[in-house]
Amino acid sequence: MFMGEYQHSIDDKGRMIIPVKFRELLGTSFIVTRGLDHCLFAYPREEWALLEQKLKSLPLMKSDARAFTRFFFSGATECEWDKQGRVNLPGNLREYAKLDKECVVLGVSNRMEIWSKPIWNEYYNQSEEAFNDIAEKLVDFNFDL
């Protein structure tokens, strides 16, 4: 399981080091794609295969389903580590997530997220204010902390 928050940076060539324990979970080859809220999602190949099956089951006749699967799959790319444990993030994904120098790497259950530090800080501050309300709404889904 991915969990935790780590501060990292991206070099001028778009390479960044990922925490060792996340590298172990991701394996030697993994998938990075556009995530929600202007971050990147990274999945181990096994998790990606499960997600792929779920997305394939969406109704093709629904425009929202087509739009989401296009958005998600068109941004996906297979990544591998270099000898220094760095991953090279493609320019289109760095642009989407507004990744420049400072980044935040999050573990979120079955995936890793990569955020621009300023965007993460803004998101976190807004979410922190609403955290109690969000938790109360989740109770409606039979979710208990």
BELMO-V166884 format. One record per residue. N is the residue number from 1. RES is the residue in three letters. PHI is phi in radians with two decimals (NA if undefined). NEAR is the number of other C-alpha atoms within 8 Angstrom. Layout:
n->[N	N]
res->[RES	RES]
phi->[PHI	PHI]
near->[NEAR	NEAR]
//
This chain:
n->[1	2	3	4	5	6	7	8	9	10	11	12	13	14	15	16	17	18	19	20	21	22	23	24	25	26	27	28	29	30	31	32	33	34	35	36	37	38	39	40	41	42	43	44	45	46	47	48	49	50	51	52	53	54	55	56	57	58	59	60	61	62	63	64	65	66	67	68	69	70	71	72	73	74	75	76	77	78	79	80	81	82	83	84	85	86	87	88	89	90	91	92	93	94	95	96	97	98	99	100	101	102	103	104	105	106	107	108	109	110	111	112	113	114	115	116	117	118	119	120	121	122	123	124	125	126	127	128	129	130	131	132	133	134	135	136	137	138	139	140	141	142	143	144	145]
res->[MET	PHE	MET	GLY	GLU	TYR	GLN	HIS	SER	ILE	ASP	ASP	LYS	GLY	ARG	MET	ILE	ILE	PRO	VAL	LYS	PHE	ARG	GLU	LEU	LEU	GLY	THR	SER	PHE	ILE	VAL	THR	ARG	GLY	LEU	ASP	HIS	CYS	LEU	PHE	ALA	TYR	PRO	ARG	GLU	GLU	TRP	ALA	LEU	LEU	GLU	GLN	LYS	LEU	LYS	SER	LEU	PRO	LEU	MET	LYS	SER	ASP	ALA	ARG	ALA	PHE	THR	ARG	PHE	PHE	PHE	SER	GLY	ALA	THR	GLU	CYS	GLU	TRP	ASP	LYS	GLN	GLY	ARG	VAL	ASN	LEU	PRO	GLY	ASN	LEU	ARG	GLU	TYR	ALA	LYS	LEU	ASP	LYS	GLU	CYS	VAL	VAL	LEU	GLY	VAL	SER	ASN	ARG	MET	GLU	ILE	TRP	SER	LYS	PRO	ILE	TRP	ASN	GLU	TYR	TYR	ASN	GLN	SER	GLU	GLU	ALA	PHE	ASN	ASP	ILE	ALA	GLU	LYS	LEU	VAL	ASP	PHE	ASN	PHE	ASP	LEU]
phi->[NA	-1.50	-2.75	1.97	-2.32	-2.35	-1.66	-2.48	-2.39	-1.95	-1.45	-1.11	-1.63	1.47	-1.74	-2.48	-1.59	-1.85	-0.91	-0.96	-1.17	-1.28	-1.05	-1.08	-1.28	-1.30	1.46	-1.32	-2.39	-2.58	-1.96	-2.05	-2.57	-1.10	-1.83	-1.56	1.10	1.08	-2.13	-1.86	-1.85	-2.18	-2.17	-1.08	-0.99	-1.13	-1.16	-1.06	-1.08	-1.12	-1.12	-1.02	-1.10	-1.12	-1.20	-1.13	-1.45	-1.16	-1.21	-1.06	-1.37	-1.64	-1.09	-1.10	-1.14	-1.10	-1.09	-1.14	-1.14	-1.06	-1.01	-1.23	-1.33	-1.17	-1.57	-1.32	-2.55	-1.47	-2.15	-2.41	-1.46	-1.58	-1.14	-1.62	1.39	-1.78	-2.06	-1.68	-1.51	-1.05	-1.00	-1.12	-1.31	-1.08	-1.14	-1.01	-1.53	0.96	-1.44	-2.08	-1.94	-1.53	-2.28	-2.16	-1.92	-2.03	-1.72	-2.29	1.09	-1.66	-2.54	-1.92	-2.05	-2.10	-2.12	-1.16	-1.02	-1.10	-1.19	-1.06	-1.03	-1.12	-1.05	-1.06	-1.07	-1.17	-1.24	-1.07	-1.12	-1.74	-0.97	-1.10	-1.10	-1.08	-1.07	-1.11	-1.18	-1.17	-1.03	-1.07	-1.75	1.01	-1.83	-2.18	-1.48]
near->[8	12	8	7	8	8	8	11	9	14	8	5	6	11	11	12	10	11	7	6	6	11	10	7	9	12	8	7	11	13	13	13	13	15	10	6	4	11	13	14	12	13	14	13	10	7	10	10	8	8	8	8	8	8	8	6	6	7	7	7	6	7	7	6	11	11	8	8	9	8	9	11	8	6	11	10	7	8	11	8	11	7	5	5	8	11	12	10	10	7	7	7	12	12	8	10	12	8	12	8	7	11	14	13	13	13	14	11	8	9	13	14	13	12	15	14	9	6	9	10	8	8	8	8	8	8	8	7	7	8	8	7	7	8	8	8	8	10	9	7	6	6	7	5	2]
//
